[in-house]
Amino acid sequence: MKLALLKKLLAATLIGAAFVSASAHADDLLDQVKARGTLRIGLEGTFPPFDSKAPDGQLVGYDVDIAKAVAAKLGLKPEFVTTEWSGIIAGLQAGKFDVIVNQVGVTDQRKAVLDFSPAYTYSAAQLIQRKDDTREFKSLDDLKGKKLGVGLGTNYMDMAKAVPGIDVVTYPGAPEYLRDLAAGRLDAALNDRLMLAYLMKNSQLPLRTGAIVGNGNPSAIPFKKGNPKFAKAIDDAMTQLEADGTFTKISEKWFGIDVSKPISQ
């Protein structure tokens, strides 16, 4: 009798544990962040004017302000997790953070594995050249046979590599390829038009902006697939932030223009 009862109790315990485990696994991301009280946000922290550290060590920037506003609308405290860009998507998929707010371009390749919020930034790729370089590269085709510096793992790397004949040189970040460009080791570099004015102002290198290339591209907030409640919550939050003018206010603070609207507007 006792052995039979013990077996029944053990079986019931195992079934209950399996049910709890399955339920926990099935929790929507919204349930998880609400229970925790924080929204874990992945970003580089070395990507001004989007996200970087102030002298006091605090994270500042356009994306930092956007992330704080979104977290507030969700009723959550923002918890920032800094990581290198080259591993940021993998970090999201591994659960190191809940979302990325770091100018992640919305591409078909990324949409195949991640879900995205509505877009909150619209920009385009722009070339950078040395001030004393009189050549005018009007498109990426003009860079065939030339060395072009780009950030590793960025949309701009993919864009450059899609044009046969360009010698694409990858770097961990903008400071490294800007130095090589200024030193004459590159013919040009490619980055986001929104940050080029900032880079030109603060790099103190003999560089200038070049042509805008390709079509404008939106950036949004990616998160893991399979979280419909979270997707709706973040959609609602961002719709409200656009409607109440918060996005416009943050945009004008950092760029002097509203970058939250498509370029054609």
Backbone as CSV, one residue per row, in Angstrom:
resi,resn,N_x,N_y,N_z,CA_x,CA_y,CA_z,C_x,C_y,C_z
1,MET,0.828,-1.210,0.000,0.000,0.000,0.000,0.868,1.269,0.000
2,LYS,1.866,1.264,0.934,2.709,2.450,1.044,3.514,2.675,-0.232
3,LEU,4.016,1.573,-0.835,4.790,1.698,-2.060,3.936,2.234,-3.204
4,ALA,2.710,1.711,-3.308,1.797,2.165,-4.363,1.457,3.636,-4.185
5,LEU,1.222,4.028,-2.890,0.899,5.433,-2.623,2.082,6.340,-2.950
6,LEU,3.294,5.880,-2.594,4.495,6.655,-2.887,4.654,6.866,-4.390
7,LYS,4.397,5.795,-5.162,4.498,5.902,-6.621,3.494,6.915,-7.174
8,LYS,2.275,6.905,-6.630,1.257,7.849,-7.097,1.651,9.293,-6.781
9,LEU,2.178,9.470,-5.540,2.596,10.822,-5.156,3.744,11.319,-6.022
10,LEU,4.688,10.413,-6.300,5.827,10.776,-7.149,5.367,11.133,-8.555
11,ALA,4.448,10.343,-9.088,3.930,10.611,-10.432,3.209,11.953,-10.482
12,ALA,2.414,12.215,-9.417,1.688,13.494,-9.372,2.647,14.667,-9.280
13,THR,3.721,14.488,-8.494,4.722,15.546,-8.360,5.411,15.835,-9.681
14,LEU,5.773,14.770,-10.394,6.446,14.931,-11.674,5.538,15.615,-12.694
15,ILE,4.273,15.220,-12.700,3.316,15.836,-13.624,3.152,17.315,-13.302
16,GLY,3.039,17.617,-11.984,2.897,19.012,-11.574,4.101,19.836,-11.943
17,ALA,5.292,19.269,-11.740,6.521,19.982,-12.089,6.600,20.233,-13.577
18,ALA,6.218,19.234,-14.351,6.236,19.389,-15.812,5.263,20.466,-16.256
19,PHE,4.087,20.513,-15.580,3.078,21.518,-15.928,3.584,22.927,-15.613
20,VAL,4.200,23.065,-14.410,4.737,24.374,-14.022,5.816,24.811,-14.978
21,SER,6.708,23.848,-15.354,7.792,24.164,-16.273,7.255,24.594,-17.620
22,ALA,6.262,23.858,-18.111,5.677,24.182,-19.413,4.999,25.540,-19.375
23,SER,4.299,25.817,-18.230,3.605,27.095,-18.113,4.595,28.245,-18.096
24,ALA,5.714,28.044,-17.355,6.726,29.089,-17.288,7.333,29.344,-18.643
25,HIS,7.578,28.246,-19.371,8.162,28.370,-20.704,7.214,29.086,-21.659
26,ALA,5.893,28.887,-21.398,4.898,29.447,-22.303,4.575,30.900,-21.989
27,ASP,5.091,31.418,-20.851,4.811,32.798,-20.481,5.225,33.742,-21.604
28,ASP,4.333,34.644,-21.932,4.658,35.697,-22.890,5.710,36.618,-22.273
29,LEU,6.518,37.234,-23.122,7.555,38.150,-22.647,6.954,39.261,-21.799
30,LEU,5.732,39.674,-22.118,5.087,40.717,-21.328,4.903,40.266,-19.888
31,ASP,4.485,39.009,-19.690,4.332,38.479,-18.336,5.670,38.469,-17.603
32,GLN,6.718,38.114,-18.301,8.045,38.029,-17.681,8.543,39.401,-17.233
33,VAL,8.425,40.400,-18.108,8.945,41.725,-17.751,8.085,42.379,-16.670
34,LYS,6.790,42.133,-16.698,5.913,42.688,-15.668,6.236,42.072,-14.311
35,ALA,6.486,40.765,-14.296,6.824,40.096,-13.042,8.158,40.599,-12.493
36,ARG,9.089,40.879,-13.393,10.424,41.352,-13.004,10.407,42.834,-12.647
37,GLY,9.547,43.591,-13.334,9.462,45.026,-13.089,10.447,45.850,-13.879
38,THR,11.233,45.185,-14.727,12.237,45.903,-15.529,12.161,45.450,-16.986
39,LEU,12.593,46.330,-17.857,12.777,45.990,-19.264,14.269,46.003,-19.531
40,ARG,14.826,44.837,-19.839,16.260,44.731,-20.094,16.533,45.110,-21.539
41,ILE,17.358,46.124,-21.715,17.562,46.753,-23.029,19.013,46.577,-23.462
42,GLY,19.219,45.918,-24.580,20.557,45.754,-25.127,20.940,46.927,-26.011
43,LEU,22.157,47.441,-25.804,22.699,48.496,-26.662,24.216,48.483,-26.537
44,GLU,24.863,49.213,-27.445,26.324,49.226,-27.449,26.912,50.062,-26.318
45,GLY,26.379,51.252,-26.145,26.946,52.161,-25.156,28.172,52.903,-25.659
46,THR,28.518,52.677,-26.917,29.689,53.335,-27.524,29.326,53.889,-28.897
47,PHE,28.070,54.309,-29.064,27.538,54.644,-30.383,26.881,56.034,-30.362
48,PRO,27.649,57.084,-30.049,27.069,58.423,-30.011,26.666,58.887,-31.406
49,PRO,25.618,59.674,-31.537,24.792,60.244,-30.469,23.626,59.360,-30.044
50,PHE,23.656,58.095,-30.420,22.545,57.195,-30.102,22.652,56.630,-28.695
51,ASP,23.828,56.154,-28.321,24.036,55.686,-26.952,25.525,55.694,-26.627
52,SER,25.868,56.370,-25.551,27.259,56.430,-25.101,27.258,56.836,-23.634
53,LYS,28.433,56.769,-23.012,28.526,57.100,-21.593,29.012,58.527,-21.393
54,ALA,28.299,59.251,-20.558,28.687,60.601,-20.170,29.873,60.514,-19.204
55,PRO,30.527,61.647,-18.925,31.657,61.631,-17.991,31.333,61.017,-16.629
56,ASP,30.064,61.119,-16.207,29.685,60.546,-14.910,29.348,59.060,-14.994
57,GLY,29.510,58.480,-16.214,29.271,57.057,-16.382,27.859,56.690,-16.776
58,GLN,26.950,57.679,-16.796,25.566,57.412,-17.161,25.414,57.304,-18.679
59,LEU,24.548,56.391,-19.111,24.270,56.254,-20.539,23.398,57.405,-21.019
60,VAL,23.775,58.001,-22.134,23.017,59.104,-22.714,22.902,58.886,-24.216
61,GLY,21.907,59.536,-24.828,21.780,59.463,-26.278,20.342,59.337,-26.726
62,TYR,20.171,59.441,-28.009,18.846,59.350,-28.627,18.165,58.025,-28.298
63,ASP,18.860,56.911,-28.528,18.259,55.602,-28.259,18.014,55.380,-26.776
64,VAL,18.877,55.939,-25.931,18.679,55.827,-24.485,17.384,56.519,-24.083
65,ASP,17.154,57.714,-24.614,15.916,58.444,-24.310,14.689,57.722,-24.851
66,ILE,14.814,57.166,-26.059,13.703,56.400,-26.635,13.390,55.193,-25.755
67,ALA,14.424,54.469,-25.346,14.240,53.271,-24.527,13.585,53.607,-23.190
68,LYS,14.025,54.701,-22.563,13.432,55.110,-21.287,11.957,55.448,-21.450
69,ALA,11.621,56.124,-22.561,10.232,56.503,-22.802,9.356,55.279,-23.023
70,VAL,9.854,54.310,-23.781,9.093,53.083,-24.048,8.899,52.299,-22.754
71,ALA,9.962,52.151,-21.967,9.869,51.417,-20.705,8.849,52.065,-19.776
72,ALA,8.857,53.406,-19.741,7.915,54.123,-18.879,6.471,53.863,-19.304
73,LYS,6.221,53.862,-20.609,4.875,53.594,-21.107,4.419,52.176,-20.752
74,LEU,5.382,51.264,-20.672,5.054,49.881,-20.297,4.961,49.716,-18.782
75,GLY,5.244,50.782,-18.034,5.211,50.703,-16.588,6.391,49.958,-15.999
76,LEU,7.544,50.011,-16.695,8.725,49.259,-16.298,9.921,50.169,-16.092
77,LYS,10.871,49.696,-15.311,12.125,50.405,-15.121,13.116,49.931,-16.173
78,PRO,13.797,50.839,-16.890,14.764,50.403,-17.892,16.023,49.853,-17.233
79,GLU,16.492,48.736,-17.741,17.738,48.123,-17.271,18.630,47.919,-18.487
80,PHE,19.678,48.730,-18.608,20.510,48.708,-19.799,21.633,47.675,-19.673
81,VAL,21.825,46.942,-20.766,22.883,45.934,-20.847,23.750,46.280,-22.053
82,THR,24.988,46.668,-21.833,25.864,47.050,-22.939,26.571,45.826,-23.515
83,THR,26.703,45.814,-24.827,27.359,44.702,-25.517,27.866,45.183,-26.863
84,GLU,28.836,44.498,-27.422,29.346,44.869,-28.743,28.292,44.582,-29.807
85,TRP,28.288,45.421,-30.836,27.301,45.281,-31.898,27.379,43.909,-32.568
86,SER,28.581,43.403,-32.774,28.744,42.148,-33.508,28.038,40.975,-32.836
87,GLY,27.753,41.081,-31.532,27.086,39.984,-30.837,25.738,40.353,-30.269
88,ILE,25.198,41.498,-30.686,23.986,41.994,-30.027,22.741,41.179,-30.394
89,ILE,22.621,40.738,-31.650,21.477,39.926,-32.048,21.530,38.569,-31.349
90,ALA,22.716,37.986,-31.309,22.883,36.704,-30.623,22.553,36.838,-29.140
91,GLY,22.909,37.967,-28.541,22.604,38.205,-27.138,21.110,38.264,-26.893
92,LEU,20.370,38.886,-27.812,18.911,38.932,-27.705,18.323,37.527,-27.794
93,GLN,18.783,36.768,-28.759,18.265,35.417,-28.935,18.611,34.508,-27.766
94,ALA,19.733,34.810,-27.082,20.144,34.011,-25.929,19.461,34.457,-24.637
95,GLY,18.645,35.506,-24.711,17.911,35.960,-23.543,18.689,36.855,-22.603
96,LYS,19.795,37.432,-23.070,20.576,38.326,-22.212,19.844,39.647,-21.970
97,PHE,18.941,40.001,-22.869,18.091,41.167,-22.705,16.793,40.909,-23.447
98,ASP,15.791,41.750,-23.189,14.444,41.549,-23.741,14.283,42.188,-25.113
99,VAL,14.931,43.323,-25.302,14.817,44.092,-26.548,16.182,44.696,-26.861
100,ILE,16.324,45.174,-28.084,17.487,45.977,-28.463,16.976,47.350,-28.897
101,VAL,17.565,48.400,-28.337,17.262,49.764,-28.795,18.600,50.372,-29.191
102,ASN,18.990,50.132,-30.438,20.333,50.496,-30.880,20.376,50.645,-32.404
103,GLN,19.365,51.341,-32.948,19.312,51.569,-34.390,19.407,50.261,-35.177
104,VAL,18.593,49.292,-34.832,18.564,48.022,-35.558,17.677,48.183,-36.789
105,GLY,18.282,48.102,-37.968,17.525,48.236,-39.205,16.584,47.056,-39.407
106,VAL,15.401,47.354,-39.930,14.406,46.312,-40.192,14.689,45.714,-41.567
107,THR,15.130,44.477,-41.583,15.434,43.783,-42.834,14.641,42.486,-42.898
108,ASP,14.444,41.967,-44.097,13.722,40.702,-44.259,14.440,39.569,-43.540
109,GLN,15.756,39.592,-43.596,16.545,38.544,-42.932,16.307,38.556,-41.424
110,ARG,16.295,39.729,-40.824,16.060,39.813,-39.384,14.616,39.519,-39.031
111,LYS,13.684,39.931,-39.885,12.270,39.672,-39.614,11.945,38.182,-39.662
112,ALA,12.786,37.414,-40.324,12.571,35.966,-40.385,12.802,35.302,-39.032
113,VAL,13.611,35.934,-38.175,13.953,35.312,-36.887,13.534,36.148,-35.684
114,LEU,13.157,37.405,-35.905,12.784,38.290,-34.808,11.508,39.054,-35.157
115,ASP,10.802,39.495,-34.133,9.696,40.417,-34.330,10.193,41.843,-34.054
116,PHE,9.501,42.828,-34.638,9.908,44.222,-34.497,8.740,45.098,-34.064
117,SER,9.066,46.116,-33.317,8.109,47.172,-32.996,7.873,48.021,-34.238
118,PRO,6.947,48.984,-34.166,6.886,49.989,-35.238,8.213,50.747,-35.313
119,ALA,8.537,51.248,-36.488,9.786,51.994,-36.665,9.734,53.302,-35.869
120,TYR,10.884,53.703,-35.324,10.964,54.966,-34.596,12.068,55.873,-35.142
121,THR,12.839,55.392,-36.125,13.868,56.215,-36.763,13.912,55.895,-38.250
122,TYR,14.047,56.930,-39.052,14.205,56.740,-40.495,15.482,57.455,-40.937
123,SER,16.338,56.706,-41.602,17.583,57.305,-42.049,17.993,56.697,-43.383
124,ALA,19.236,56.911,-43.749,19.772,56.350,-44.990,21.280,56.261,-44.857
125,ALA,21.881,55.458,-45.710,23.337,55.310,-45.697,23.984,56.504,-46.384
126,GLN,25.144,56.916,-45.871,25.873,58.042,-46.455,27.366,57.744,-46.429
127,LEU,28.035,58.161,-47.485,29.473,57.947,-47.582,30.241,59.030,-46.820
128,ILE,31.440,58.677,-46.393,32.358,59.603,-45.743,33.670,59.555,-46.536
129,GLN,34.250,60.709,-46.775,35.521,60.779,-47.487,36.467,61.758,-46.783
130,ARG,37.721,61.732,-47.198,38.674,62.707,-46.681,38.396,64.085,-47.295
131,LYS,38.681,65.106,-46.553,38.439,66.472,-47.044,39.270,66.784,-48.282
132,ASP,40.485,66.235,-48.345,41.354,66.554,-49.479,41.150,65.625,-50.666
133,ASP,40.167,64.724,-50.558,39.868,63.795,-51.655,38.840,64.453,-52.569
134,THR,39.242,64.812,-53.776,38.354,65.532,-54.697,37.440,64.601,-55.497
135,ARG,37.627,63.312,-55.354,36.761,62.369,-56.065,35.341,62.438,-55.501
136,GLU,34.355,62.321,-56.369,32.958,62.340,-55.935,32.346,60.971,-56.218
137,PHE,32.233,60.145,-55.190,31.574,58.850,-55.320,30.072,59.074,-55.140
138,LYS,29.322,58.881,-56.212,27.883,59.155,-56.171,27.053,57.924,-55.841
139,SER,27.670,56.752,-55.932,26.974,55.508,-55.612,28.001,54.473,-55.193
140,LEU,27.522,53.356,-54.680,28.440,52.288,-54.297,29.140,51.699,-55.517
141,ASP,28.492,51.760,-56.666,29.132,51.259,-57.889,30.425,52.021,-58.182
142,ASP,30.475,53.268,-57.779,31.687,54.073,-57.999,32.855,53.603,-57.148
143,LEU,32.577,52.730,-56.173,33.628,52.263,-55.268,34.169,50.888,-55.649
144,LYS,33.779,50.393,-56.798,34.343,49.127,-57.265,35.850,49.292,-57.461
145,GLY,36.595,48.347,-56.888,38.044,48.446,-56.943,38.632,49.336,-55.865
146,LYS,37.769,49.882,-55.001,38.204,50.766,-53.920,37.979,50.086,-52.566
147,LYS,38.655,50.626,-51.547,38.501,50.106,-50.187,37.454,50.929,-49.433
148,LEU,36.456,50.218,-48.913,35.360,50.866,-48.197,35.288,50.316,-46.778
149,GLY,35.356,51.196,-45.783,35.288,50.788,-44.387,33.856,50.786,-43.866
150,VAL,33.490,49.720,-43.155,32.147,49.592,-42.577,32.248,48.907,-41.217
151,GLY,31.201,49.044,-40.416,31.139,48.363,-39.136,30.776,46.900,-39.314
152,LEU,31.440,46.033,-38.573,31.190,44.597,-38.649,29.764,44.278,-38.205
153,GLY,29.041,43.509,-39.033,27.696,43.074,-38.684,26.602,44.096,-38.904
154,THR,26.924,45.222,-39.522,25.928,46.268,-39.742,25.215,46.091,-41.077
155,ASN,24.103,46.835,-41.231,23.413,46.862,-42.528,24.346,47.359,-43.621
156,TYR,25.240,48.271,-43.255,26.125,48.877,-44.246,27.155,47.877,-44.758
157,MET,27.555,46.953,-43.906,28.425,45.874,-44.358,27.699,45.023,-45.401
158,ASP,26.444,44.656,-45.104,25.659,43.859,-46.044,25.439,44.614,-47.349
159,MET,25.159,45.898,-47.243,24.926,46.726,-48.427,26.169,46.773,-49.307
160,ALA,27.322,46.960,-48.676,28.573,47.063,-49.430,28.950,45.739,-50.071
161,LYS,28.767,44.655,-49.323,29.145,43.343,-49.840,28.228,42.871,-50.966
162,ALA,27.053,43.490,-51.065,26.125,43.126,-52.139,26.549,43.698,-53.486
163,VAL,27.547,44.572,-53.494,28.047,45.170,-54.743,29.380,44.519,-55.084
164,PRO,29.409,43.651,-56.097,30.663,42.977,-56.457,31.746,43.969,-56.844
165,GLY,32.943,43.690,-56.388,34.074,44.519,-56.795,34.558,45.500,-55.749
166,ILE,33.739,45.738,-54.701,34.178,46.634,-53.632,35.034,45.841,-52.650
167,ASP,36.158,46.405,-52.258,37.007,45.798,-51.236,36.481,46.266,-49.880
168,VAL,35.608,45.459,-49.294,34.942,45.834,-48.039,35.835,45.463,-46.855
169,VAL,36.169,46.462,-46.051,37.010,46.258,-44.874,36.152,46.497,-43.635
170,THR,36.045,45.496,-42.749,35.166,45.614,-41.585,35.947,46.007,-40.333
171,TYR,35.254,46.729,-39.444,35.855,47.243,-38.208,34.875,47.050,-37.047
172,PRO,35.389,47.008,-35.802,34.506,46.887,-34.646,33.549,48.072,-34.500
173,GLY,34.009,49.263,-34.898,33.165,50.443,-34.762,33.653,51.591,-35.603
174,ALA,32.914,52.719,-35.543,33.231,53.883,-36.368,34.592,54.507,-36.061
175,PRO,35.009,54.637,-34.802,36.294,55.300,-34.545,37.462,54.660,-35.286
176,GLU,37.437,53.320,-35.385,38.545,52.622,-36.028,38.599,52.897,-37.527
177,TYR,37.465,52.833,-38.203,37.541,53.049,-39.652,37.684,54.522,-40.011
178,LEU,37.226,55.417,-39.137,37.440,56.839,-39.400,38.922,57.183,-39.332
179,ARG,39.612,56.571,-38.387,41.065,56.823,-38.281,41.794,56.288,-39.515
180,ASP,41.401,55.087,-39.973,42.038,54.527,-41.166,41.710,55.346,-42.406
181,LEU,40.483,55.857,-42.466,40.095,56.699,-43.601,40.929,57.979,-43.606
182,ALA,41.056,58.614,-42.468,41.838,59.849,-42.370,43.307,59.614,-42.703
183,ALA,43.792,58.394,-42.397,45.198,58.062,-42.651,45.446,57.613,-44.088
184,GLY,44.375,57.524,-44.890,44.535,57.154,-46.293,44.534,55.663,-46.560
185,ARG,44.185,54.866,-45.553,44.150,53.417,-45.754,42.831,52.935,-46.340
186,LEU,41.857,53.836,-46.432,40.577,53.553,-47.056,40.253,54.658,-48.062
187,ASP,39.423,54.323,-49.055,38.968,55.343,-49.997,37.726,56.050,-49.494
188,ALA,36.923,55.333,-48.712,35.692,55.907,-48.174,35.198,55.005,-47.048
189,ALA,34.211,55.499,-46.321,33.538,54.702,-45.303,32.042,54.918,-45.465
190,LEU,31.268,54.045,-44.839,29.815,54.093,-45.005,29.162,53.979,-43.638
191,ASN,28.228,54.903,-43.366,27.546,54.868,-42.079,26.192,55.551,-42.210
192,ASP,25.524,55.707,-41.075,24.214,56.313,-41.009,24.318,57.831,-41.135
193,ARG,23.484,58.414,-41.971,23.549,59.864,-42.193,23.263,60.647,-40.918
194,LEU,22.492,60.064,-39.998,22.114,60.784,-38.794,23.279,61.001,-37.845
195,MET,24.233,60.074,-37.878,25.339,60.228,-36.948,26.572,60.864,-37.580
196,LEU,26.537,61.069,-38.898,27.727,61.607,-39.542,28.036,63.040,-39.122
197,ALA,26.999,63.857,-38.970,27.243,65.232,-38.526,27.902,65.225,-37.152
198,TYR,27.437,64.316,-36.308,28.036,64.203,-34.975,29.489,63.745,-35.072
199,LEU,29.726,62.749,-35.919,31.086,62.232,-36.077,32.026,63.304,-36.634
200,MET,31.546,64.021,-37.613,32.378,65.062,-38.210,32.719,66.151,-37.188
201,LYS,31.768,66.453,-36.326,31.960,67.502,-35.335,32.933,67.090,-34.238
202,ASN,32.861,65.817,-33.854,33.601,65.373,-32.680,34.859,64.563,-32.964
203,SER,35.031,64.077,-34.179,36.204,63.254,-34.461,37.475,64.088,-34.613
204,GLN,37.306,65.380,-35.013,38.445,66.268,-35.255,39.415,65.658,-36.262
205,LEU,38.854,64.927,-37.205,39.637,64.328,-38.276,39.319,65.063,-39.577
206,PRO,40.240,65.067,-40.530,40.017,65.781,-41.800,39.096,65.008,-42.740
207,LEU,37.816,64.944,-42.365,36.848,64.158,-43.128,35.658,65.023,-43.521
208,ARG,34.900,64.537,-44.504,33.690,65.231,-44.951,32.631,64.198,-45.317
209,THR,31.388,64.620,-45.310,30.314,63.724,-45.722,30.254,63.662,-47.247
210,GLY,29.835,62.505,-47.739,29.698,62.296,-49.176,28.247,62.073,-49.550
211,ALA,28.043,61.318,-50.603,26.704,61.111,-51.148,25.876,60.158,-50.283
212,ILE,24.574,60.393,-50.256,23.641,59.425,-49.681,23.443,58.331,-50.711
213,VAL,23.535,57.083,-50.259,23.430,55.957,-51.186,22.326,55.006,-50.725
214,GLY,21.664,54.384,-51.687,20.605,53.427,-51.366,19.335,54.126,-50.923
215,ASN,18.376,53.317,-50.534,17.088,53.833,-50.084,17.111,54.075,-48.580
216,GLY,16.207,54.932,-48.134,16.084,55.156,-46.707,15.655,53.886,-45.995
217,ASN,16.141,53.699,-44.777,15.801,52.482,-44.051,15.310,52.817,-42.645
218,PRO,14.272,52.099,-42.176,13.756,52.328,-40.834,14.476,51.475,-39.801
219,SER,14.543,51.993,-38.589,15.054,51.231,-37.454,13.923,51.040,-36.449
220,ALA,13.922,49.883,-35.793,12.864,49.568,-34.840,13.454,48.745,-33.699
221,ILE,12.591,48.315,-32.800,13.013,47.564,-31.615,12.714,46.084,-31.818
222,PRO,13.747,45.235,-31.927,13.510,43.807,-32.102,13.362,43.070,-30.770
223,PHE,12.617,41.971,-30.817,12.465,41.091,-29.667,12.143,39.692,-30.189
224,LYS,12.170,38.707,-29.307,11.974,37.324,-29.732,10.567,37.095,-30.271
225,LYS,10.455,36.235,-31.269,9.157,35.841,-31.801,8.376,35.034,-30.763
226,GLY,7.076,34.935,-30.985,6.237,34.126,-30.106,5.774,34.838,-28.853
227,ASN,5.714,36.178,-28.892,5.283,36.964,-27.736,4.206,37.965,-28.144
228,PRO,3.012,37.480,-28.498,1.972,38.366,-29.038,1.511,39.443,-28.062
229,LYS,1.457,39.132,-26.768,1.020,40.128,-25.780,2.046,41.256,-25.669
230,PHE,3.320,40.887,-25.669,4.372,41.905,-25.619,4.361,42.743,-26.891
231,ALA,4.174,42.081,-28.032,4.148,42.795,-29.308,3.053,43.862,-29.313
232,LYS,1.875,43.504,-28.812,0.774,44.473,-28.775,1.077,45.601,-27.799
233,ALA,1.646,45.247,-26.651,1.943,46.259,-25.639,2.965,47.267,-26.148
234,ILE,4.003,46.783,-26.805,5.025,47.715,-27.287,4.504,48.510,-28.485
235,ASP,3.666,47.906,-29.318,3.033,48.649,-30.410,2.188,49.795,-29.851
236,ASP,1.377,49.485,-28.834,0.513,50.506,-28.226,1.354,51.618,-27.601
237,ALA,2.426,51.230,-26.899,3.275,52.217,-26.238,3.901,53.169,-27.249
238,MET,4.396,52.623,-28.340,5.080,53.463,-29.325,4.100,54.313,-30.117
239,THR,2.898,53.807,-30.339,1.856,54.605,-30.992,1.510,55.819,-30.138
240,GLN,1.424,55.610,-28.818,1.130,56.715,-27.910,2.271,57.728,-27.873
241,LEU,3.513,57.235,-27.886,4.673,58.129,-27.840,4.791,58.964,-29.107
242,GLU,4.374,58.403,-30.218,4.362,59.179,-31.459,3.246,60.215,-31.420
243,ALA,2.071,59.787,-30.954,0.910,60.679,-30.944,1.078,61.847,-29.968
244,ASP,1.726,61.602,-28.826,1.842,62.688,-27.840,3.068,63.584,-28.056
245,GLY,3.820,63.304,-29.147,4.938,64.168,-29.499,6.254,63.840,-28.831
246,THR,6.289,62.756,-28.049,7.523,62.404,-27.341,8.648,62.071,-28.316
247,PHE,8.343,61.287,-29.344,9.376,60.925,-30.316,9.934,62.162,-31.018
248,THR,9.046,63.058,-31.389,9.480,64.296,-32.052,10.377,65.126,-31.131
249,LYS,10.009,65.236,-29.875,10.791,66.000,-28.906,12.190,65.416,-28.731
250,ILE,12.279,64.081,-28.623,13.578,63.430,-28.453,14.419,63.596,-29.721
251,SER,13.783,63.461,-30.883,14.484,63.617,-32.150,15.103,65.010,-32.275
252,GLU,14.309,66.020,-31.999,14.788,67.392,-32.150,15.871,67.723,-31.125
253,LYS,15.815,67.094,-29.970,16.848,67.292,-28.947,18.219,66.857,-29.467
254,TRP,18.259,65.728,-30.172,19.540,65.151,-30.578,19.964,65.508,-31.992
255,PHE,18.989,65.803,-32.881,19.337,66.025,-34.289,18.868,67.358,-34.852
256,GLY,17.974,68.025,-34.156,17.437,69.278,-34.660,16.341,69.100,-35.693
257,ILE,16.032,67.849,-36.016,14.946,67.522,-36.951,14.199,66.316,-36.404
258,ASP,13.026,66.047,-36.964,12.244,64.899,-36.531,12.626,63.678,-37.349
259,VAL,13.431,62.806,-36.779,13.898,61.625,-37.493,12.978,60.430,-37.280
260,SER,11.872,60.642,-36.552,10.943,59.548,-36.311,9.921,59.391,-37.428
261,LYS,9.994,60.280,-38.406,9.087,60.202,-39.557,9.864,59.771,-40.796
262,PRO,9.211,59.082,-41.748,9.900,58.708,-42.988,10.514,59.929,-43.666
263,ILE,11.625,59.741,-44.341,12.365,60.837,-44.951,11.527,61.595,-45.970
264,SER,10.596,60.924,-46.631,9.785,61.561,-47.669,8.790,62.558,-47.082
265,GLN,8.531,62.439,-45.781,7.563,63.345,-45.184,8.161,64.713,-44.904
